[in-house]
Amino acid sequence: MKAFGIYTLANDTVYDQLVALINSIEVNISPEIPICVIPYNEKLDLVKHEINSRPNVTLYDNWNSLQRWDEFANEVWAVHPEVRFSKTSRTNPWAQNKLMRKLAAFDGNFDKFVFYDADSLAMKPLDNVLEKLDTYDFVFDDWEHIKSREVAALDLDLIEQSGLYTEEDVRPKLHCSSFFASKRGIFAPEEIERMKQLLIEKGEVEWITRWWDDAFWFTYLTLRCERPMFNFTLSPNGQDRTGNCANSDPFVNINNVLYNQDGLKSIHRLHYMSYSSKDFAQLCKGEDVNIRYKDEFLYYRFLKHPEQRPKLLKHPSLLVKFSRCLQKGLYKFKMS
């Protein structure tokens, strides 16, 4: 076992994001820190080749753990109301997703760990996160808790009707799953069996408002295990409260490290949520894709091989745009 390390979840589809993330960790956190890649699926040829070139990076190989989390997710989602009462949800492309595998980090080799989604760039050391893990079992840094009741991760009306929690109890415990810190062994098999009983037999799966969302599912688990958690965006220290989303928050670039525009506060990571892996693949091939902070991404993606970075970004031709629209339309037709 190792005292501390970093996890991410990836496969060949997000190869460009994975390389950028690993490079940003090595530059902005430490080149020696162990990084473990949890396999999203078996499509890992590019990932394995990258891992072989980096002595500090390994591939998660506890397949019993991955199977356990896959089975848990499948059992729970099978009884969710959206699945039981909706025909369309069965064709939702998210139905077969393996995002819940990121929670296999709780079965890994790091006593304490931080998880980054692969579509992220690490922006600063993790000393303050590790310090919080001395007191708390979960550490987050996101703004999910400010969302309205209509789009919150958990159904606050149902939860309040249960008499177990009030909105004031639950709201500060709503969080994302794109960046979190925790400890090995928290969700042991016996704890998962208890959660399964609450979700399936007690019907608490109905508390989760969107059936395919790993963040919503994870929020339920952290709420019901009733362990102490800390969210930097709820910190009494204003320096801790920053943005993190590439598609919405304003940042300032200083030597390829981003800072919160308001007060130049340091941020833990930049999260490229809402951008697809295709966007990044096209960007890395020289296409001028509409991605905010794309120069920063390209810097970290090609940090070790700057000669491979596109010299000039070009807009796609009308023919390429038409072909993509046609493919997207055909895909939606197949899924309908």
Secondary structure per residue as TSV (DSSP state, phi and psi in degrees):
chain	resnum	aa	ss	phi	psi
A	1	M	-	360.0	149.0
A	2	K	E	-115.8	147.6
A	3	A	E	-65.5	-40.9
A	4	F	E	-150.9	145.6
A	5	G	E	-163.9	178.1
A	6	I	E	-119.7	137.9
A	7	Y	E	-113.7	153.1
A	8	T	E	-146.0	169.6
A	9	L	E	-120.1	127.7
A	10	A	E	-158.2	164.9
A	11	N	-	-149.7	-171.1
A	12	D	G	-64.8	-24.5
A	13	T	G	-61.8	-34.1
A	14	V	G	-107.6	30.3
A	15	Y	H	-56.7	-46.0
A	16	D	H	-61.7	-43.0
A	17	Q	H	-64.5	-39.9
A	18	L	H	-61.0	-46.4
A	19	V	H	-61.6	-43.7
A	20	A	H	-62.8	-42.8
A	21	L	H	-62.5	-48.7
A	22	I	H	-60.5	-43.1
A	23	N	H	-62.5	-40.2
A	24	S	H	-67.1	-34.8
A	25	I	H	-64.9	-45.5
A	26	E	H	-63.5	-36.3
A	27	V	H	-81.3	-45.1
A	28	N	H	-99.2	-11.1
A	29	I	T	-118.0	-69.0
A	30	S	-	-170.5	140.4
A	31	P	S	-76.7	-11.3
A	32	E	S	-100.3	-14.1
A	33	I	S	-62.3	132.1
A	34	P	-	-69.9	135.5
A	35	I	E	-122.4	132.2
A	36	C	E	-121.3	127.2
A	37	V	E	-96.8	116.5
A	38	I	E	-82.5	126.1
A	39	P	E	-73.9	123.7
A	40	Y	S	-67.2	-40.4
A	41	N	S	-154.5	-162.3
A	42	E	S	-88.7	1.9
A	43	K	-	-83.7	88.9
A	44	L	-	-135.5	16.6
A	45	D	H	-59.7	-50.0
A	46	L	H	-66.7	-39.6
A	47	V	H	-61.3	-47.6
A	48	K	H	-62.7	-39.0
A	49	H	H	-63.8	-40.3
A	50	E	H	-66.2	-43.2
A	51	I	H	-61.8	-39.0
A	52	N	H	-64.0	-20.4
A	53	S	T	-92.3	0.3
A	54	R	-	-130.1	114.1
A	55	P	T	-67.4	-19.8
A	56	N	T	-95.9	1.6
A	57	V	E	-115.5	135.0
A	58	T	E	-130.7	166.0
A	59	L	E	-102.8	130.0
A	60	Y	-	-60.5	126.7
A	61	D	-	-123.4	15.3
A	62	N	-	-87.5	83.1
A	63	W	H	-70.6	-24.0
A	64	N	H	-64.7	-38.4
A	65	S	H	-65.7	-46.0
A	66	L	H	-60.3	-42.4
A	67	Q	H	-64.1	-39.3
A	68	R	H	-62.1	-43.3
A	69	W	H	-72.0	-36.3
A	70	D	H	-59.7	-47.3
A	71	E	H	-66.4	-40.1
A	72	F	H	-60.5	-47.7
A	73	A	H	-61.7	-44.2
A	74	N	H	-63.3	-41.2
A	75	E	H	-65.2	-41.8
A	76	V	H	-70.0	-48.8
A	77	W	H	-66.3	-26.3
A	78	A	H	-63.2	-24.3
A	79	V	T	-106.3	5.3
A	80	H	S	-68.2	140.9
A	81	P	H	-54.0	-36.1
A	82	E	H	-64.2	-27.8
A	83	V	H	-83.9	-43.2
A	84	R	H	-69.3	-31.5
A	85	F	S	-115.6	5.1
A	86	S	-	-127.8	131.4
A	87	K	S	-78.2	-36.2
A	88	T	G	-67.8	-32.0
A	89	S	G	-64.3	-24.3
A	90	R	G	-69.8	-19.9
A	91	T	G	-101.8	3.5
A	92	N	-	-60.9	126.6
A	93	P	G	-61.9	-18.7
A	94	W	G	-75.5	-12.1
A	95	A	G	-59.6	-31.6
A	96	Q	G	-103.6	18.1
A	97	N	-	-72.6	156.6
A	98	K	-	-115.9	24.7
A	99	L	G	-62.6	-26.7
A	100	M	G	-66.1	-14.2
A	101	R	G	-62.2	-19.9
A	102	K	G	-59.8	-24.6
A	103	L	G	-76.3	-4.2
A	104	A	G	-65.0	-12.0
A	105	A	G	-56.7	-28.9
A	106	F	G	-70.7	-13.2
A	107	D	G	-106.3	5.7
A	108	G	S	-82.4	-162.0
A	109	N	S	-98.1	-1.6
A	110	F	E	-98.0	125.6
A	111	D	E	-61.7	-42.2
A	112	K	E	-126.3	145.8
A	113	F	E	-151.5	161.4
A	114	V	E	-123.8	136.1
A	115	F	E	-108.8	133.0
A	116	Y	E	-118.4	133.3
A	117	D	-	-61.3	149.0
A	118	A	S	-65.1	-25.8
A	119	D	S	-87.3	49.9
A	120	S	E	-136.7	160.9
A	121	L	E	-125.1	128.2
A	122	A	E	-75.1	135.7
A	123	M	-	-117.9	-13.6
A	124	K	S	-159.1	163.3
A	125	P	-	-60.0	164.5
A	126	L	-	-108.7	21.8
A	127	D	H	-56.2	-44.4
A	128	N	H	-70.3	-28.1
A	129	V	H	-69.1	-46.4
A	130	L	H	-61.9	-36.3
A	131	E	H	-62.5	-40.9
A	132	K	H	-66.8	-30.5
A	133	L	T	-68.5	-13.2
A	134	D	T	-71.1	-23.2
A	135	T	T	-112.2	-33.8
A	136	Y	-	-115.6	156.2
A	137	D	S	-92.2	-22.7
A	138	F	E	-133.2	137.8
A	139	V	E	-130.0	130.3
A	140	F	E	-127.8	170.1
A	141	D	-	-153.8	78.4
A	142	D	-	-157.7	174.5
A	143	W	-	-114.2	24.3
A	144	E	G	-58.7	-28.9
A	145	H	G	-69.0	-13.2
A	146	I	G	-93.3	-3.2
A	147	K	S	-66.9	149.2
A	148	S	-	-66.5	163.0
A	149	R	G	-57.5	-33.0
A	150	E	G	-65.9	-29.3
A	151	V	G	-120.7	12.7
A	152	A	-	-67.5	157.3
A	153	A	S	-63.5	-32.9
A	154	L	B	-120.2	148.9
A	155	D	-	-77.7	99.7
A	156	L	H	-67.0	-30.5
A	157	D	H	-64.5	-48.4
A	158	L	H	-62.7	-41.0
A	159	I	H	-64.9	-42.2
A	160	E	H	-66.5	-34.8
A	161	Q	H	-65.0	-26.7
A	162	S	H	-70.4	-20.6
A	163	G	T	79.6	2.4
A	164	L	S	-84.8	-36.6
A	165	Y	-	-142.6	155.5
A	166	T	-	-101.9	169.4
A	167	E	H	-59.8	-36.9
A	168	E	H	-63.5	-30.4
A	169	D	H	-70.9	-41.3
A	170	V	H	-85.3	-41.6
A	171	R	G	-53.6	-47.1
A	172	P	G	-68.0	-7.6
A	173	K	G	-102.6	4.6
A	174	L	-	-78.0	134.2
A	175	H	-	-153.9	169.9
A	176	C	-	-93.9	178.4
A	177	S	S	-123.5	11.7
A	178	S	S	-81.0	-19.5
A	179	F	E	-154.2	120.4
A	180	F	E	-157.6	156.3
A	181	A	E	-121.9	145.0
A	182	S	E	-163.8	-159.5
A	183	K	E	-133.8	149.1
A	184	R	T	-64.3	141.3
A	185	G	T	90.2	-1.5
A	186	I	T	-63.2	-44.8
A	187	F	T	-100.4	67.4
A	188	A	-	-68.4	162.9
A	189	P	H	-52.2	-39.8
A	190	E	H	-67.4	-32.8
A	191	E	H	-69.6	-38.2
A	192	I	H	-65.9	-37.4
A	193	E	H	-62.7	-37.9
A	194	R	H	-66.0	-42.0
A	195	M	H	-63.9	-40.5
A	196	K	H	-61.8	-40.6
A	197	Q	I	-63.7	-42.2
A	198	L	I	-65.7	-43.0
A	199	L	I	-69.6	-45.7
A	200	I	I	-92.5	-54.1
A	201	E	I	-75.7	-36.8
A	202	K	S	-89.2	-5.6
A	203	G	-	76.8	14.9
A	204	E	G	-74.1	-5.7
A	205	V	G	-58.5	-24.9
A	206	E	G	-70.3	-14.9
A	207	W	G	-67.5	-26.5
A	208	I	B	-83.4	117.9
A	209	T	S	-78.4	-21.5
A	210	R	S	-133.1	120.2
A	211	W	T	-72.0	-22.3
A	212	W	T	-102.7	8.0
A	213	D	-	-95.4	116.9
A	214	D	H	-66.5	-33.0
A	215	A	H	-66.7	-39.3
A	216	F	H	-66.8	-40.5
A	217	W	H	-65.2	-44.0
A	218	F	H	-64.2	-38.2
A	219	T	H	-60.2	-41.8
A	220	Y	H	-60.4	-46.0
A	221	L	H	-61.3	-44.1
A	222	T	H	-70.2	-31.9
A	223	L	H	-66.2	-48.0
A	224	R	H	-79.4	-18.9
A	225	C	H	-81.4	-13.0
A	226	E	T	54.0	44.6
A	227	R	-	-101.3	155.3
A	228	P	-	-67.0	137.8
A	229	M	E	-135.4	157.1
A	230	F	E	-133.9	136.6
A	231	N	E	-122.1	122.4
A	232	F	G	-59.4	-27.7
A	233	T	G	-75.5	-7.1
A	234	L	G	-109.6	11.5
A	235	S	-	-69.2	143.3
A	236	P	S	-68.9	-15.7
A	237	N	S	-88.5	113.3
A	238	G	G	-60.2	-24.3
A	239	Q	G	-67.8	-20.0
A	240	D	G	-81.4	-19.7
A	241	R	-	-93.5	105.8
A	242	T	-	-135.8	171.9
A	243	G	-	-84.5	174.2
A	244	N	-	-154.0	-4.3
A	245	C	B	-98.4	126.9
A	246	A	T	-64.8	-33.0
A	247	N	T	-84.6	-0.5
A	248	S	T	-143.4	-31.2
A	249	D	-	-93.4	140.9
A	250	P	-	-86.6	131.9
A	251	F	E	-130.3	161.7
A	252	V	E	-116.8	131.5
A	253	N	E	-93.0	121.3
A	254	I	E	-126.3	106.3
A	255	N	T	56.4	44.4
A	256	N	T	66.1	19.3
A	257	V	E	-117.1	131.3
A	258	L	E	-93.0	143.6
A	259	Y	E	-128.5	147.1
A	260	N	E	-55.6	129.5
A	261	Q	T	-60.4	-38.4
A	262	D	T	-79.6	103.0
A	263	G	T	87.3	1.7
A	264	L	T	50.1	44.0
A	265	K	E	-80.0	140.4
A	266	S	E	-71.0	145.2
A	267	I	-	-115.2	151.9
A	268	H	S	-72.5	-41.3
A	269	R	E	-160.4	159.5
A	270	L	E	-103.8	123.9
A	271	H	E	-109.0	119.9
A	272	Y	-	-87.3	52.9
A	273	M	T	-67.0	150.1
A	274	S	T	79.2	-2.5
A	275	Y	-	-103.8	137.8
A	276	S	-	-86.9	163.0
A	277	S	H	-63.5	-29.6
A	278	K	H	-64.6	-37.8
A	279	D	H	-57.8	-45.1
A	280	F	H	-71.7	-36.5
A	281	A	H	-63.2	-41.8
A	282	Q	H	-67.4	-40.1
A	283	L	H	-60.0	-44.3
A	284	C	H	-69.6	-17.0
A	285	K	T	-92.8	2.4
A	286	G	T	103.9	11.1
A	287	E	B	-90.7	139.1
A	288	D	-	-81.4	83.0
A	289	V	-	-86.6	146.3
A	290	N	-	-79.3	78.0
A	291	I	-	-122.8	125.1
A	292	R	T	-70.1	143.3
A	293	Y	T	59.7	38.9
A	294	K	H	-72.5	-29.7
A	295	D	H	-65.3	-39.0
A	296	E	H	-64.4	-40.8
A	297	F	H	-62.5	-46.9
A	298	L	H	-62.5	-35.6
A	299	Y	H	-59.0	-49.7
A	300	Y	H	-74.7	-34.9
A	301	R	H	-61.0	-41.1
A	302	F	T	-109.8	26.0
A	303	L	S	-58.3	-42.3
A	304	K	S	-85.6	-17.1
A	305	H	-	-136.1	67.3
A	306	P	G	-61.1	-24.5
A	307	E	G	-67.0	-18.8
A	308	Q	G	-88.5	-8.5
A	309	R	S	-68.4	136.1
A	310	P	-	-56.9	132.0
A	311	K	S	-76.0	-32.8
A	312	L	S	-144.0	130.5
A	313	L	-	-90.0	131.5
A	314	K	B	-119.0	148.2
A	315	H	-	-76.6	145.0
A	316	P	-	-67.7	152.6
A	317	S	-	-72.2	164.6
A	318	L	H	-61.1	-35.5
A	319	L	H	-65.1	-42.8
A	320	V	H	-64.5	-43.0
A	321	K	H	-61.2	-43.0
A	322	F	H	-64.7	-42.8
A	323	S	H	-61.7	-40.3
A	324	R	H	-67.7	-40.7
A	325	C	H	-62.2	-39.7
A	326	L	H	-65.2	-44.0
A	327	Q	H	-63.2	-40.6
A	328	K	H	-64.2	-40.4
A	329	G	H	-65.2	-41.2
A	330	L	H	-64.8	-37.8
A	331	Y	H	-64.8	-45.0
A	332	K	H	-63.3	-35.8
A	333	F	H	-65.2	-42.3
A	334	K	H	-64.6	-34.8
A	335	M	H	-81.6	-12.5
A	336	S	-	-82.8	360.0
